[in-house]
């Protein structure tokens, strides 16, 4: 029972982190009006922080590990989202 609870907690937390990081990457990749036309590093930074925070809050609401969720989300966003940001957005969020 302890192992099943651990695996549920781990899998759910990984799922939230993965899901929110993929969603952030897709939004910043295909919604180019956010980063290219306005050159708004503030908006890009707000989106990055929003999705990281939402991964944490969503996991905590369902009594999963918010720390694992935000850790996975941050690692994946650092690896994949970085290339979809403008130059000022890279400096601001990096």
N, C-alpha and C positions, 0 to 999 in steps of 0.2 A: 504494500500500500504506500509506503514511503517512496519507493522507487517510481511508482506510477505518478504520485503527486509531484516529484521532482521533474520527471520528464514532461508532464503537462505544463509546469511552470516554465521550464526551459524552452520548450517548443513554442508556447504562446508568446513568450517574451521575444524570442528570435523572430517569430512571425510578425509581430508588431514593428520591430525595428527594421526588418526587411521591407515590409509593406510601405511604411512611411518614407523610407529612403528612396525606394523605387518611384513612389508617387512624386516626391520632390524633384527627382532627376527628370522625370517625364515632363513635369510642368515647366521647369526651367529650360528644357531642351526644345520643346515644341511651342511654347508660348514666348516667342522671341521678342514680342512687344514689351515684355517685362524688363529685359536686360539691354537690348540693343537700341531701341528707339529713344528711351528716356535716359539711358546711362545712369540708372538709379541704383547705386550701391546700397543705399539704405533699404530699398524694397527687396533686393536680393538677400541682404543680410536678415531682414525680417522673415523672409520665407524660410531660410535655413534654420533660424532659431525656432520658428513656429512648428515646423515639422519635427524637429528634435523634441520640442516640448510636448507635442501631441503624442509622440510615441511613448514618452514617459507617462503622461496622464492617462492615456488609454490602457496601458498595462496596469497602472496602479488602481484604476477603477475596477478592473476585473480581478484584482488581488493577485496579479502576477508580478514579476520582478521588473520594476521600472528602470532600475540601474542597468540591467542586462539589455533591456530594450533600447535605451538611449545610447548605450555603448555600441551596440550593433548598428544602430541608425547613424551614429557619428562616424564610425569606421567606413561604412559604405558610402556615405555622402562625401567624406574626404577623398575617397578613391574615385568615385564616378561623377559627383556633382561639380567638382572643382573645374572640370574642363568646360562646363556649360555656363560658367560665370564670366562676366566682363572683367577686364583687367583691374578696375577699381573694386569690383566685388571680390576678386581673388585676394587682393590686399586686405580688404576689410574683414572678410571672414577667415582668412588664413592666419 
